[in-house]
């Protein structure tokens, strides 16, 4: 049995580790609210880029392939039709709710029956 020889780390692996450690260290400097806001913003923007980013490319490809100027519009209609059932099932109904009222920590604990 041969002895295990350590393998030097790959450059990409080292740089990813350094960036991850750096981002984690910077996040420790800030309040949780800032971190939560940053996390939700990053998630939204990355998802938006992944889903909506190829849209112009697909529209240009459809126009080039078909020669029909309405093909990008039909693509948008198809995407909207695919998203509508998802939105109707996942979005909560807001009829009858006061959307401008925010609950404080005390109001939430009273509403849940804790600390009343």
Backbone as a ProteinNet text record, in pm:
[ID]
protein_1_A
[PRIMARY]
XXXXXXXXXXXXXXXXXXXXXXXXXXXXXXXXXXXXXXXXXXXXXXXXXXXXXXXXXXXXXXXXXXXXXXXXXXXXXXXXXXXXXXXXXXXXXXXXXXXXXXXXXXXXXXXXXXXX
[TERTIARY]
84.8	0	89.6	61.1	144.7	95.4	185.1	142.7	63.5	-27.2	-107.7	-22	-28	48.8	-47.7	-19.6	-111.6	-115.3	-234.3	-254.5	-269.4	-195	-210.2	-350.6	-407.9	-543.9	-544.9	-657.7	-673.7	-689.5	-645.4	-651.3	-795.4	-887.4	-1027.9	-1087.1	-1050	-1101.4	-1052.4	-928	-871.6	-937.9	-958.4	-1018.4	-1164.7	-1238.2	-1376.4	-1383	-1292.3	-1288.7	-1258.1	-1163	-1126.7	-1243	-1314.3	-1428.8	-1538.8	-1565.2	-1668	-1636.4	-1512.1	-1470.9	-1478.5	-1439.1	-1445.6	-1587.7	-1680.4	-1820.4	-1877.8	-1846.5	-1895.3	-1841.9	-1716.4	-1656.5	-1721.2	-1746.2	-1810.1	-1951.7	-2023.3	-2159.6	-2164.5	-2059.7	-2055.3	-2047.1	-2001.6	-1988.9	-2124.1	-2223	-2350.2	-2459.1	-2566.7	-2682.8	-2751.4	-2829.1	-2899.1	-2996.1	-3058.2	-3153.3	-3083.1	-2962.4	-2887.7	-2854.2	-2812.9	-2780.2	-2903.6	-3014.7	-3138.5	-3181.3	-3167.8	-3202.1	-3108.2	-2980.2	-2884	-2911.9	-2943.3	-2969.8	-3093.7	-3198.8	-3319.5	-3296.6	-3218.7	-3189.4	-3105.5	-3004.1	-2922.2	-3004.3	-3087.3	-3169.9	-3264	-3326.6	-3418.5	-3344.9	-3231.8	-3160.9	-3100.2	-3050.8	-2995.3	-3107.4	-3221	-3334.1	-3385.4	-3391.3	-3437.4	-3342.6	-3213.6	-3116.8	-3125.8	-3148.8	-3155.5	-3282.5	-3393	-3520.8	-3544.7	-3524.1	-3555.5	-3438.1	-3318.8	-3201.2	-3203.7	-3241.6	-3242.7	-3358.4	-3450.3	-3567.5	-3535.5	-3452.1	-3419	-3347.7	-3265.5	-3196.7	-3297.7	-3392.4	-3495.7	-3583.6	-3619.9	-3702.9	-3631.6	-3503	-3427	-3414.7	-3395.2	-3388.2	-3519.7	-3630.5	-3761.6	-3784.8	-3749.2	-3767.2	-3678.4	-3555.6	-3463.9	-3512	-3561.4	-3603.7	-3733	-3827.7	-3959	-3974.4	-3904.2	-3921.5	-4048.8	-4122.4	-4246.7	-4217.4	-4259.5	-4232.8	-4315.3	-4421.1	-4504.9	-4457.5	-4358.8	-4314.3	-4259.7	-4186	-4146.8	-4267.3	-4371.1	-4491.5	-4561.4	-4564.6	-4625.6	-4543.8	-4413.7	-4327.6	-4362.7	-4381.9	-4419.8	-4556.9	-4650.2	-4782.5	-4770.6	-4688.3	-4669.7	-4606.7	-4508	-4445	-4545.9	-4625.3	-4727	-4831.8	-4871.8	-4970.6	-4913.8	-4784.7	-4722.4	-4709.6	-4690.1	-4671.5	-4803	-4910.6	-5037.6	-5088.5	-5093.1	-5142.1	-5053.5	-4924.7	-4833.3	-4862.7	-4879.1	-4907.7	-5041.9	-5141.9	-5274.6	-5276.9	-5191.5	-5191.1	-5099.6	-4993.6	-4896.3	-4916.7	-4977.2	-4995.4	-5114.8	-5098.8	-5210.9	-5313.5	-5437.4	-5544	-5529.3	-5537.3	-5520.6	-5649.1	-5760.9	-5887	-5927.1	-5960.2	-6002.9	-5889.3	-5766	-5652.1	-5605.8	-5558.8	-5498.8	-5351.8	-5317.8	-5182.3	-5083.7	-5134.4	-5046.5	-5014.1	-5070	-5044.8	-4933.1	-4835.8	-4728.6	-4738.7	-4707.4	-4712.2	-4578.4	-4583.2	-4461.5	-4437.8	-4324.8	-4294.1	-4398.4	-4440.1	-4541.1	-4673.6	-4714.5	-4840.9	-4837.3	-4724	-4712.9	-4723.1	-4660.4	-4665.6	-4807.7	-4878.4	-5017	-5106.6	-5083	-5165.9	-5147.6	-5028.2	-5002.6	-5036.1	-5068	-5101.8	-4982.8	-4865	-4744.1	-4720.7	-4699.5	-4665.3	-4780.9	-4903	-5019.7	-5039.4
-116.9	0	123.6	215	334.1	441.5	522.5	629.8	736	800.1	905	1029.2	1078.7	1198	1315.5	1422.1	1537	1600	1632.3	1695.3	1845.1	1926.7	2071.4	2115.4	2211.5	2256.3	2328.6	2319.1	2389.6	2538.5	2616.9	2762.7	2811.8	2755.4	2798.2	2765.8	2651.7	2612.8	2708.2	2747	2838.6	2975.3	3023.3	3156.3	3155.1	3047.7	3039.6	3036.6	2964.3	2958.3	3095.5	3165.8	3298.6	3395.9	3391.3	3480.8	3446.6	3317.8	3277.3	3319.8	3302.2	3343.7	3495.4	3566.8	3712.9	3763.8	3705.4	3747.9	3715.4	3597.4	3561.7	3654.3	3693.9	3784.7	3922.1	3971.2	4102.4	4098.1	3987.9	3978	3977.5	3931.6	3933.6	4075.4	4169.4	4307.8	4377.1	4329.1	4399.6	4329.8	4401.9	4351.7	4242.5	4159	4051.7	4105.8	4221.8	4279.1	4312.3	4364.1	4396.2	4268.1	4165.3	4038.1	3976.2	3980.9	3926	4001.1	4132.9	4212.9	4178.9	4166.4	4132.9	3994.4	3897.9	3762.4	3758.2	3827.2	3827	3901	4007.9	4081.4	3997.9	3930.8	3845.2	3731.5	3668	3558	3606.4	3721.5	3776.3	3807.2	3875.3	3915.5	3797.4	3698.2	3580.2	3502.5	3487	3417.8	3495.3	3626.5	3708.2	3696.6	3697.7	3683.5	3546.4	3442.6	3306.8	3284.8	3343.9	3320.8	3421.8	3549.4	3652.8	3687.9	3650.9	3684.7	3631.8	3504.7	3451.6	3502.5	3580.1	3627.1	3698.2	3801	3867.5	3775.5	3686.6	3591.8	3498.2	3448.2	3359.2	3435.6	3559.8	3639.9	3667	3699.6	3722.6	3593.4	3481	3353.2	3316.8	3343.3	3316.1	3402.1	3528.8	3617.3	3573.9	3536.5	3492	3361.8	3269.7	3139.3	3146.5	3228.8	3231.6	3346.1	3456.6	3573.8	3650.4	3604.9	3668.1	3767.7	3892.1	3995.8	3975.1	3895.4	3871.7	3753.2	3680.3	3562.8	3598.6	3709.4	3745.2	3776.9	3838	3866.6	3737.3	3641	3512.1	3440	3458.2	3401.5	3461.3	3592.7	3657.9	3611.5	3591.4	3541.1	3400.5	3317.1	3180.6	3180	3265.9	3273.3	3323.2	3423.8	3474.7	3367.9	3291.6	3185.5	3074.4	3047.3	2944.8	2993.5	3123.5	3177.8	3203.6	3226.2	3262.8	3158.8	3029.9	2933.5	2927.7	2944.9	2944	3063.1	3180	3299.4	3289.9	3235.1	3225.1	3127.9	3026.1	2929.8	2971.4	3045.4	3077.3	3212.7	3308.1	3440.2	3439.8	3494	3495.5	3601.4	3576.7	3673.5	3788.8	3911.4	4027.7	4108.1	4057.8	4130.4	4137.4	4255.6	4273.2	4291.1	4290.8	4311	4455.8	4505.1	4637.9	4622.4	4658.2	4637	4742.2	4849.7	4956.3	4946.6	4850.7	4833.6	4732.3	4767.7	4673.1	4634.5	4510.1	4461.3	4485.2	4529	4537.7	4402.2	4385.9	4259.7	4232.2	4335.3	4318.6	4275.4	4335.1	4298.9	4153.7	4107.1	3969.9	3871	3904.8	3814.1	3810.1	3921.5	3924.1	3847.6	3864.8	3797.8	3646.5	3600.8	3456.4	3398.8	3483	3435.4	3418.7	3459.7	3447.9	3581	3579.7	3701.4	3796	3746	3832.7	3875.2
0	0	0	-92.4	-103.2	-6.7	43.3	134.8	58.9	128.4	66.6	45.6	-74.5	-109.6	-113.2	-39.8	-42.7	-181.8	-224.8	-354.8	-332.1	-406.2	-387.9	-429.9	-358.4	-393.3	-526.8	-593.4	-721.4	-695.4	-791	-777	-764.3	-843.1	-836.7	-700.1	-645.4	-514.1	-405.9	-414.4	-315.5	-326.1	-447.5	-462.6	-418.2	-446.2	-399.7	-246.9	-187.3	-42	17.1	-42.8	7	-6.7	-117.6	-136.7	-37.1	-17.9	77.4	219	259	393.1	405.8	302.4	305.7	318.3	240.4	247.2	384.7	436.5	569.6	677.5	664.6	762.1	755.2	635.7	620.8	676.6	656.5	706.9	859.4	922.9	1069.2	1124.1	1043.3	1089.1	1100.5	1026.3	1016	1096.4	1115.9	1187.3	1105.1	1171.4	1101.8	997.9	1026.9	931.1	799.8	807.9	686.4	611.6	685.9	622.8	558.4	628.2	572.9	448.2	450.9	333.5	218.1	245.8	141.3	84.3	169.9	123.5	34.3	74.8	-7.7	-138.3	-135.2	-257.3	-352.8	-299.8	-385.8	-445.1	-364.5	-414.7	-524.1	-503	-603.3	-733.1	-724	-844.6	-919.2	-847.2	-914.3	-983.6	-916.4	-978.7	-1099.2	-1087.7	-1199	-1318.6	-1292.7	-1400.9	-1466.2	-1386.5	-1441.3	-1522.1	-1476.9	-1544.3	-1656	-1628.1	-1726.1	-1815.9	-1776.9	-1856.4	-1998.5	-2018.9	-2156	-2241.2	-2185.9	-2260.5	-2390.7	-2390.7	-2516.5	-2615.7	-2566	-2653.7	-2720.5	-2643	-2697.8	-2796	-2763.1	-2853.2	-2985.4	-2977.5	-3100.7	-3181.1	-3112.2	-3182.3	-3247.8	-3180.7	-3240.5	-3363.8	-3355.4	-3470.6	-3586.7	-3556.1	-3661.6	-3724.5	-3642.4	-3693	-3771.6	-3725.6	-3790.6	-3889.2	-3866.9	-3951.4	-3918.5	-3819.9	-3779.7	-3667.6	-3686.8	-3586.9	-3459.8	-3466.3	-3349	-3264.7	-3309.8	-3233.8	-3095.3	-3076.7	-2939.1	-2850	-2907.1	-2829.6	-2789	-2877.9	-2844.8	-2738.3	-2741.5	-2637.1	-2501.2	-2495.4	-2370	-2322	-2413.6	-2376.1	-2319.2	-2379.8	-2330.8	-2191.5	-2166.9	-2034.5	-1930.7	-1967	-1874.6	-1845	-1945.4	-1925	-1837.1	-1848.4	-1763.3	-1619.2	-1598.8	-1463.2	-1390.7	-1463.9	-1400.7	-1301.3	-1334.1	-1234.1	-1109.1	-1127.4	-1012.6	-922.5	-982.3	-902.9	-832.6	-900.1	-839.1	-721.7	-724.3	-614.3	-499.8	-527.3	-422.6	-356.2	-424.2	-364	-269.9	-150.7	-56.5	-95.8	-58.7	-82	17	-30.2	57	72.1	21	33.2	180	226.8	364.9	463.7	418.5	508.4	501.6	615.3	618.4	579.8	458	407.5	457	516.4	561.7	709.7	780.6	923.4	941	1020.5	1051.3	1197.4	1226.4	1363.8	1432.1	1554.8	1634	1699	1764.4	1831.4	1939.1	2010.5	2115.7	2054.8	1944.1	1879.2	1832.2	1778.7	1731	1848	1963.8	2077.5	2134.6	2134.5	2183	2086.5	1955.7	1856.6	1862.1	1894.3	1900	2038.1	2135.8	2268.7	2360.6	2317.8	2399	2467.4	2594.7	2668.3	2686.7	2680.8	2693.6	2837.2
[MASK]
++++++++++++++++++++++++++++++++++++++++++++++++++++++++++++++++++++++++++++++++++++++++++++++++++++++++++++++++++++

